């Protein structure tokens, strides 16, 4: 009997289910060219029935026959209600295209909210793109506790960050091979030593996501062989929001010091610029002290951000986002610093022990205004101001000069350097749909950068008796005029740039789609750069005994009056004509480019983009320095074809291919014959440098097993003609310059990436979610280049280079790069959440500069890092954070390899921080 009732119940249930209908469809995103919109919320009004769209924007809900209203919503977009009637066994198709809106989702239960800053959304975009690309979004950046763009980029496959600098290396290729843009428009360098803007000056607070193109895109400038990093700034969508946060941080090395020292002059907030005093050669008019000042090495941070959006007319929408922040931190390093290591016995010309006290600040302010005129026209304005500073007080003890200054040790050298960069970025961008077939996109930017080193101070003191260096008092060194000096530097870089792109769709299909697209465009950039430097050398006439705690006791007006020292520039003293004229190099760079492409879908699975770009390049430089005066004019025409293809093996698997020709342009510092002097190392430019030509190849297989997961492998190759390398020239002091080192260089490698959700659970009753995710990317790289001494001598008169080896790896290239992380995320009810992430990284040894005359290459040793980040949200308003970074605290070491001499060594220390935020 029970069995009969059970069978009858099952029969009626099946019969009722068979009468159900299905509502299904695809939701598209108007803001992104009608691409599928994943994770949109689909709800049957007045019920608890609902779902969310999959990664292809599709949804499906089974319902009994009846009259319903479908509610489609996505956070920051319009909420659309569509009435419909469903019959038994009917399959009702309802497609819709959502538009952005400031209206909050109302009267519906939000099943899932995922924005385009999410990892899963970016992976979806990566999967659908024909190009080979990677992105890291705001969600992943936050989860890993990343504070700046440089650190964020270094978490992606094939990319590492050079310790002690802001340079990033992509597949072994350094700064000169990469490019940096913001919203597709170029950014200037903030340092005369580099081509690219230092990415660590950009706070991740202003980032929606960071796009990384390792293959050439015809829309980008052709000065490319490693990667283009595009910082996409936040565009606010949704209702009003204000968030405030603060934090504290400490470095284990810095807080362990009995006293932490900095130079006199720079302010706590970093907004300082000490001017050159009046009459600096006629009298002693410097107002800042030579003596170091004590500081408390506890860092802090603060930010305030907010946004809102408003309806304008019937179809318009106006939104804005504002962000302001301030961060500072302290660091301390100590270790050896050696210079001028000779070949036969490995003896160092300088053999010092260094203590370095460092203080950094970063201030950011950004305003973003987005005006959506209607569904076809959008205009965006970005304005950003960045002020970043670095203070470094260094003390060196030991052998300053093995031949003349403290040859038996006991010498003391101190240098205090304050460097400030101010950058103003202005961008105006537009997107216009002129018809179903025609789109027009444009962008204009005007950027102003100023980099100053105001009042760098250096003192050099030696034992009065070199035979008893540890017991004899110190006196002022008179070996070189520059041993004791004050240095003032200012660099400006103003740039105007524009992009204009017109596209036309063709080949309309029966499904109302288009198989092809023509693209034509023009881009140009004009930059003016000016670099001035004045160094006031204190020529010592009377070597007095020095009290290290009262250096001002010697360098003052009274000592100047007594004739203890004279003040001179490299042009001479008070009586010399034009003595105060600075050392200078300046120039202009103009790039004018036209480009075009055809995108075509040959089959349902095969997509191809054939592109072409031509660029006319002018790079003129004029210089008057202590090394030489003159000018160097250069203009070239580059023709840059590219081909990209994607074959969809299945809905979850792709094979992608890319090939291109590009070039590498020398930078102004690399061509300017100006001597940049550091303690133990000096650099000077080579005006005879010329372009390299690059050929690039990539082949990638990728699979997306589930939402938010990916497995991929990429094989890549580079062939570079006339590569530019950093080399140690033949000199007693191991000076470094840049030359085209040979005929060719090659790079072959493979990258692998794996992202996996180990645990992914959701409680439909409480809304609680649990996720344990794992990420791993590994890159292996082989590089080789021929080194041609005769070629270098013939092309570069006055530069003596005799390579120690006949061939070499590319400078900056690590054979092996590994990044990995494991992250636990828990969303509780009542808006509570917990995130914990452990992230690690590794890069193997890499060449810093090539060796000559029997000396070994300068090689940077391998480094392993490990970071931990914990975030806890108490409710929708209050959250706390904790991070512990550089937990392995590895020794950062540079070695001259054949002689096996360590020339630089230090530990960075462990960094700890706590933070709190409040949203309302």
Secondary structure, DSSP 4 states (H G I P E B T S, - for coil): -HHHHHHHHHHHHHHHHHH-EEEEEEEEEGGGTTEE-TT-EEEETTSS-EEE--TTSEEEEEE-SEEEEEEEE-TTB--EEEEEEE-TT-EEE--EEE-B-SPPP-SS-------TTSHHHHHHHHHH-SS--EEEEHHHHHHTT--BHHHHHTTSTTEEE-TTSS-EEETTB-GGG-EEEETTEE---SSTT-SSPPGGGSBGGGEEEEEEE-S--TTS-SB-SS-EEEEEE----SS-EEEEEEEEEEEHHHHTSSSEEE-SS--TTS---PPPPTTTTTS----S-SS-EEE---EEEEEEEEEEEEEETTTEEEEEEEEEEEEEEEEEEEEEEEE---TTT---SEEEEEEEEEEEEEEEEEEEEEEEEETTEEEEEEEEEEEEEEEEEEEEEEES-SSSSSTTS-EEEEEEEEEEEEEEEEEEEEEEE-SSSEEEEEEEEEEEEEEEEEEEEEEEEEES-GGGTTTSPEEE--SSGGGSEEEEEEEEEEEEEEEEEEEEEEEE-TTS-EEEEEEEEEEEEEEEEEEEEEEEEEEESS--B--TT-GGGTSSHHHHHTTSEEEEBTTBSTTSTTTTPPEEEEEEEEEEEEEEEEEEESSSSEEEEEEEEEEEEEEEEEEE-SS-EEEE--EEEEEEEEEEEEEESSSSEEEEEEEEEEEEPPPHHHHS--EEEETTEEEE--TT---EEEEEEEEEEEE--STT-EEEEEEEEEEEES-EEEEE-SSTT--EEEEE-SSEEEEEEEEEEEEEEEEEEE-TTT--EEEEEEEEEEEEEEEEEE--HHHHHHHSTT----BSSSEEPPTT--SEEEEEEEEEEEE-STT-EEEEEEEEEEE--EEEEB-BTTPPPEEEPPEEEEEEEEEEE-SSSEEEEEEEE-TT-PEEEEEETTTTEEEEEEE---EEEEEEEEE-
